[in-house]
């Protein structure tokens, strides 16, 4: 398992898009964790949304690996809006209020593991 924020994907001197294109060819599966980091003002309402780059990266991996090999995980909160194109796709969820990270992500990790075992 590779965690991208540990400096293994986005190397010095490379462009982000180049690094993403290289990563897509190296991995069989991908997991993208959505957090309500940004605010979007649309149609008179402000909502929390995941970062645009995470949505874009999920789209790239779905395009290359397929929907059954690129997973989205998001918090169980009604305040965070997801792009309308993702509303028909089942995603994994986590409890953002859980203090224990393993307990918060455990159910999502189990769902993803089961999906991978079913696909292989």
C-alpha positions as CSV (number, residue, x, y, z in Angstrom):
1,X,0.0,0.0,0.0
2,X,1.3,3.4,-0.9
3,X,0.1,6.6,0.8
4,X,0.5,9.5,-1.6
5,X,1.2,12.2,1.0
6,X,4.4,10.3,2.0
7,X,6.2,11.7,-1.0
8,X,6.2,8.5,-3.1
9,X,4.0,9.5,-6.0
10,X,4.6,13.2,-6.5
11,X,8.4,13.4,-6.9
12,X,10.6,16.5,-7.1
13,X,10.6,18.1,-10.5
14,X,7.6,16.3,-11.9
15,X,4.3,17.7,-12.8
16,X,1.2,16.5,-10.9
17,X,-0.5,15.3,-14.1
18,X,2.6,13.4,-15.2
19,X,2.9,11.8,-11.7
20,X,-0.8,10.8,-11.8
21,X,-0.5,9.3,-15.3
22,X,2.5,7.2,-14.1
23,X,0.7,6.1,-10.9
24,X,-2.3,4.9,-12.9
25,X,-0.2,2.5,-14.8
26,X,1.5,1.2,-11.6
27,X,-1.5,0.4,-9.4
28,X,-4.3,-2.2,-9.7
29,X,-6.6,-0.5,-7.2
30,X,-7.0,3.0,-5.7
31,X,-8.8,4.4,-2.7
32,X,-9.6,8.1,-2.4
33,X,-10.7,9.5,0.9
34,X,-13.0,12.5,0.7
35,X,-13.0,15.0,3.5
36,X,-15.1,18.2,3.7
37,X,-12.1,20.5,3.2
38,X,-13.6,23.1,0.9
39,X,-16.8,25.2,0.8
40,X,-18.9,25.5,-2.4
41,X,-21.4,28.3,-2.9
42,X,-24.0,27.2,-5.4
43,X,-27.6,28.2,-6.0
44,X,-27.7,30.3,-2.8
45,X,-26.4,27.6,-0.6
46,X,-23.0,27.0,0.9
47,X,-22.0,23.3,1.4
48,X,-18.8,21.5,2.3
49,X,-17.2,19.5,-0.5
50,X,-14.1,17.3,-1.1
51,X,-11.1,18.9,-2.7
52,X,-11.4,19.2,-6.5
53,X,-8.1,17.5,-7.1
54,X,-9.3,14.3,-5.2
55,X,-12.4,14.2,-7.4
56,X,-10.3,14.7,-10.5
57,X,-7.9,11.9,-9.4
58,X,-10.7,9.5,-8.7
59,X,-12.1,10.2,-12.2
60,X,-8.7,9.5,-13.8
61,X,-8.4,6.2,-11.9
62,X,-12.0,5.2,-12.7
63,X,-11.3,5.9,-16.4
64,X,-8.3,3.7,-16.4
65,X,-9.0,1.0,-13.8
66,X,-12.8,1.0,-13.9
67,X,-15.4,1.7,-11.3
68,X,-14.8,-1.6,-9.5
69,X,-11.2,-0.9,-8.8
70,X,-11.2,2.8,-7.8
71,X,-13.0,3.4,-4.5
72,X,-14.3,6.6,-2.8
73,X,-14.5,6.8,1.0
74,X,-16.4,9.7,2.5
75,X,-17.6,10.8,6.0
76,X,-21.2,10.1,7.1
77,X,-22.3,13.6,7.3
78,X,-25.1,15.3,5.4
79,X,-23.3,18.6,5.1
80,X,-20.8,17.3,2.6
81,X,-22.0,17.3,-1.0
82,X,-20.7,14.9,-3.6
83,X,-20.7,15.5,-7.3
84,X,-24.0,14.4,-8.9
85,X,-22.2,11.9,-11.1
86,X,-21.1,9.9,-8.0
87,X,-24.6,9.8,-6.5
88,X,-25.5,6.6,-8.3
89,X,-22.3,4.8,-7.2
90,X,-22.0,3.0,-3.9
91,X,-19.2,4.5,-1.8
92,X,-17.6,3.4,1.5
93,X,-18.3,5.6,4.5
94,X,-16.5,6.5,7.8
95,X,-17.4,8.2,11.0
96,X,-15.5,11.5,11.2
97,X,-16.5,11.9,14.9
98,X,-14.8,8.6,15.9
99,X,-11.6,9.4,17.9
100,X,-10.0,6.0,17.0
101,X,-8.9,6.2,13.4
102,X,-8.9,2.4,13.0
103,X,-12.4,2.2,14.3
104,X,-13.5,5.0,12.0
105,X,-12.0,3.4,8.9
106,X,-12.5,-0.2,9.8
107,X,-15.9,-0.7,8.1
108,X,-14.8,1.1,5.0
109,X,-11.6,-0.9,4.8
110,X,-13.6,-4.2,5.2
111,X,-15.9,-3.1,2.3
112,X,-13.0,-2.3,0.1
113,X,-11.2,-5.6,0.9
114,X,-14.4,-7.6,0.1
115,X,-14.8,-5.8,-3.2
116,X,-11.2,-6.5,-4.1
117,X,-11.5,-10.2,-3.2
118,X,-14.7,-10.4,-5.2
119,X,-13.0,-8.8,-8.2
120,X,-9.9,-11.0,-8.2
